[in-house]
Amino acid sequence: MIQSNQKEKGKKMKTFRCVVENPMGVHARIAALIGQLCVNLKSSVILSCNGKTANGNNVLELLSLGAKKNDVIEIQVEGEN
């Protein structure tokens, strides 16, 4: 669920915030799906949660965020897409 959508002025960057609704949090299958989506983009995708950041292309980094149910994940997309 996307709570807000901001566009940074003067940059081709968008920031989204979403709440983890899955009772199991962001587990391996979800991290793999996110990674597959991001690897095909020309844009840079960075996810942040619990004071940690992860490259959207890196499944292990996504898992290391430790995102649990009701945590807020910030997604920053910068680039052409």
C-alpha positions in Angstrom: 0.0 0.0 0.0 1.5 3.3 -1.1 1.0 6.0 1.5 2.5 9.0 -0.2 4.2 9.9 -3.5 6.7 12.7 -3.6 8.7 14.1 -6.5 12.0 15.8 -5.7 12.2 19.2 -7.4 15.0 19.5 -9.9 15.8 15.8 -9.9 14.4 12.8 -11.7 13.7 11.1 -8.3 10.5 9.8 -6.8 10.1 8.7 -3.3 7.4 6.3 -2.1 6.5 5.0 1.3 4.6 1.8 1.9 3.6 -0.3 4.9 4.5 -4.0 5.0 1.2 -5.8 5.3 2.4 -9.4 5.0 2.4 -11.1 8.4 5.7 -12.7 7.6 7.3 -9.4 6.6 9.6 -9.2 3.6 10.8 -12.7 3.3 13.0 -14.4 0.6 10.2 -14.9 -2.0 9.1 -11.2 -1.8 12.7 -10.0 -1.8 13.4 -12.1 -5.0 10.3 -10.6 -6.7 11.5 -7.0 -5.8 14.9 -7.8 -7.1 13.6 -9.2 -10.4 11.5 -6.1 -10.9 14.4 -3.7 -10.2 17.1 -5.5 -12.2 15.3 -4.7 -15.5 15.1 -1.0 -14.7 17.6 1.6 -15.9 16.8 3.6 -12.8 18.5 3.2 -9.4 16.2 1.8 -6.7 17.1 2.2 -3.0 14.9 0.8 -0.2 15.2 2.0 3.4 13.7 0.5 6.6 14.7 0.4 10.2 17.7 2.7 9.6 19.1 0.4 7.0 19.3 0.8 3.2 19.4 -1.8 0.4 19.9 -1.7 -3.3 16.7 -3.0 -5.0 18.7 -5.3 -7.2 20.3 -7.2 -4.3 18.1 -9.8 -2.6 20.5 -10.3 0.3 20.5 -6.6 1.1 16.7 -6.5 0.9 16.5 -9.4 3.4 19.0 -7.6 5.7 16.5 -4.7 6.1 14.6 -7.0 8.5 11.2 -5.5 7.4 8.4 -6.9 9.5 4.6 -6.4 9.4 3.6 -2.8 9.9 7.1 -1.5 9.2 7.4 1.5 6.8 9.6 1.0 3.8 10.8 4.1 1.9 11.6 3.5 -1.8 13.7 6.0 -3.8 13.8 5.6 -7.6 16.2 7.8 -9.5 16.8 7.7 -13.3 15.1 7.2 -16.6 12.2 4.9 -15.7 
